[in-house]
Amino acid sequence: MNDRILKKAEDLSLKYESRQDQMSFLAGFVEGYKHLKATRVGDDAYENGRVYGADVFASMVSRREERFVRDISSKQTNQAHLRRVK
């Protein structure tokens, strides 16, 4: 992977707020780039790697949100029986 492509990937990753999200995007981008380079899929490996990285990031965020909703809903149901009724 050359420096120009890596610089573009770093610039794209800066759109995400947390450092963890930036690293996840970059990891997905690099893995996608390596895979596409190994399979020799077209010359547009940068664009394909960017799309792959974005997909990996989106699935990770989706799992994180599902876990958050599940945790919140379980806390609400666990506390519902503890309310005092007058």
C-alpha positions as CSV (number, residue, x, y, z in Angstrom):
1,M,0.0,0.0,0.0
2,N,1.5,3.3,-1.0
3,D,1.7,6.5,1.1
4,R,-0.9,8.3,-1.1
5,I,-3.6,5.7,-0.5
6,L,-2.8,5.4,3.2
7,K,-3.0,9.2,3.5
8,K,-6.4,9.2,1.9
9,A,-7.6,6.5,4.3
10,E,-6.3,8.4,7.3
11,D,-8.1,11.5,6.1
12,L,-11.4,9.5,5.7
13,S,-11.0,8.0,9.2
14,L,-10.8,11.5,10.7
15,K,-14.5,11.9,10.0
16,Y,-15.3,9.6,12.9
17,E,-15.3,11.1,16.4
18,S,-13.7,8.5,18.6
19,R,-10.2,7.1,18.3
20,Q,-11.7,3.6,18.4
21,D,-13.9,4.3,15.4
22,Q,-11.1,5.7,13.5
23,M,-8.9,2.7,14.1
24,S,-11.7,0.3,13.2
25,F,-12.3,2.1,9.9
26,L,-8.5,2.0,9.1
27,A,-8.3,-1.7,10.0
28,G,-11.3,-2.5,7.8
29,F,-9.8,-0.4,5.0
30,V,-6.4,-2.1,5.1
31,E,-8.0,-5.6,5.3
32,G,-10.2,-4.8,2.3
33,Y,-7.3,-3.4,0.4
34,K,-5.2,-6.4,1.0
35,H,-8.0,-8.8,0.1
36,L,-8.7,-6.9,-3.2
37,K,-5.0,-6.6,-4.0
38,A,-4.6,-10.4,-3.4
39,T,-7.5,-11.3,-5.6
40,R,-6.5,-8.6,-8.2
41,V,-10.0,-7.2,-8.5
42,G,-9.7,-4.3,-10.8
43,D,-7.5,-1.2,-10.5
44,D,-9.8,0.6,-8.2
45,A,-8.7,-1.1,-5.0
46,Y,-8.7,2.2,-3.1
47,E,-12.4,2.8,-3.7
48,N,-13.3,-0.9,-3.0
49,G,-11.2,-0.8,0.2
50,R,-12.9,2.4,1.3
51,V,-16.3,0.8,0.7
52,Y,-15.3,-2.4,2.5
53,G,-13.9,-0.3,5.5
54,A,-17.1,1.7,5.7
55,D,-19.2,-1.5,5.7
56,V,-17.1,-3.1,8.4
57,F,-17.4,0.1,10.5
58,A,-21.2,0.3,9.9
59,S,-21.7,-3.3,11.1
60,M,-19.5,-2.7,14.2
61,V,-21.6,0.4,15.0
62,S,-24.8,-1.5,14.5
63,R,-23.7,-4.2,16.9
64,R,-22.7,-1.6,19.4
65,E,-26.1,0.1,19.2
66,E,-28.0,-3.2,19.4
67,R,-26.0,-4.1,22.6
68,F,-26.7,-0.6,24.0
69,V,-30.5,-1.0,23.4
70,R,-30.4,-4.5,24.8
71,D,-28.6,-3.4,27.9
72,I,-30.9,-0.4,28.5
73,S,-34.1,-2.5,28.0
74,S,-32.8,-5.2,30.4
75,K,-32.1,-2.5,33.0
76,Q,-35.6,-1.1,32.6
77,T,-37.3,-4.5,33.0
78,N,-35.1,-5.4,35.9
79,Q,-36.0,-2.2,37.7
80,A,-39.7,-2.3,36.9
81,H,-40.5,-4.8,39.6
82,L,-38.7,-2.7,42.2
83,R,-41.0,0.3,42.0
84,R,-43.0,1.1,45.1
85,V,-46.8,1.3,44.6
86,K,-48.7,3.5,47.0
